[in-house]
Amino acid sequence: MDMNLSQHFLIAMPSLVDPIFAKTLAYVCDHNDKGAMGVIVNRPLGMTLTTLFEQIDVELHRPDVAELEVCFGGPVQTDRGFVLHTPLGDWQSTLPVNDGMGLTTSKDILLAVGEGSGPEKMFVTLGYAGWEAGQLESEIAQNAWLSVEADPSIIFSLPAEERYEAALKLLGVDMAMLSDEAGHA
């Protein structure tokens, strides 16, 4: 099975009861034969960028992003910040997701934002989600996830609590149509 889910949303199915991933919407930043990595985009930590900047002792001069919610991005490296952003820009440590978007882990991006510059649009998580080679494909085969090509505006423009249903709508699926049990005719 040759599947590339880079730049796709993973929508957790009701059958996915793992407490870390239940009812999550994940954005896959990179997927190749070695595995996949992405960030959960709908699990706010109850912290804004203002709070995060206070914690790292950097002044924030970007009122447009001051109230952005920082989210739990996944169970890997939860002590590190991951910034999904557009445009791509030129930062010390960035995984380019596509020509216009990157996932940056270096502090220089936060310092730039603090100074009032930095990327136009951004989404910040602590931690990320990772899958070993073949693991994501296997989970999809077991109906743990639905996948759909991502619309980045869902991440950058909607509040966290609306992102899951918005991604379902990309598939033409309504929340009420999802059942915990497999259908049998």
Secondary structure as the mmCIF struct_conf table of DSSP 4:
data_model
#
loop_
_struct_conf.conf_type_id
_struct_conf.id
_struct_conf.beg_label_comp_id
_struct_conf.beg_label_asym_id
_struct_conf.beg_label_seq_id
_struct_conf.end_label_comp_id
_struct_conf.end_label_asym_id
_struct_conf.end_label_seq_id
TURN_TY1_P TURN_TY1_P1 SER A 6 GLN A 7
STRN STRN1 HIS A 8 ALA A 12
TURN_TY1_P TURN_TY1_P2 PRO A 14 SER A 15
TURN_TY1_P TURN_TY1_P3 PRO A 19 LYS A 23
STRN STRN2 LEU A 25 ASN A 32
TURN_TY1_P TURN_TY1_P4 ASP A 33 LYS A 34
STRN STRN3 GLY A 35 ILE A 40
BEND BEND1 VAL A 41 ASN A 42
STRN STRN4 PRO A 44 THR A 48
HELX_RH_AL_P HELX_RH_AL_P1 LEU A 49 GLN A 55
TURN_TY1_P TURN_TY1_P5 ILE A 56 ASP A 57
TURN_TY1_P TURN_TY1_P6 PRO A 63 GLU A 67
HELX_LH_PP_P HELX_LH_PP_P1 LEU A 68 LEU A 68
STRN STRN5 GLU A 69 PHE A 72
BEND BEND2 PRO A 75 PRO A 75
STRN STRN6 VAL A 76 THR A 86
BEND BEND3 PRO A 87 PRO A 87
BEND BEND4 GLN A 92 SER A 93
STRN STRN7 THR A 94 ASN A 98
TURN_TY1_P TURN_TY1_P7 ASP A 99 GLY A 100
STRN STRN8 MET A 101 THR A 104
BEND BEND5 SER A 106 SER A 106
TURN_TY1_P TURN_TY1_P8 LYS A 107 LYS A 107
HELX_RH_AL_P HELX_RH_AL_P2 ASP A 108 GLY A 114
TURN_TY1_P TURN_TY1_P9 GLU A 115 GLY A 116
BEND BEND6 GLY A 118 GLY A 118
BEND BEND7 GLU A 120 GLU A 120
STRN STRN9 LYS A 121 GLU A 132
TURN_TY1_P TURN_TY1_P10 ALA A 133 GLY A 134
HELX_RH_AL_P HELX_RH_AL_P3 GLN A 135 ALA A 141
TURN_TY1_P TURN_TY1_P11 GLN A 142 ASN A 143
BEND BEND8 ALA A 144 ALA A 144
STRN STRN10 TRP A 145 GLU A 149
HELX_RH_AL_P HELX_RH_AL_P4 PRO A 152 SER A 157
BEND BEND9 LEU A 158 LEU A 158
HELX_RH_AL_P HELX_RH_AL_P5 ALA A 160 LEU A 170
TURN_TY1_P TURN_TY1_P12 LEU A 171 GLY A 172
HELX_RH_3T_P HELX_RH_3T_P1 MET A 175 MET A 177
BEND BEND10 ASP A 180 GLU A 181
#
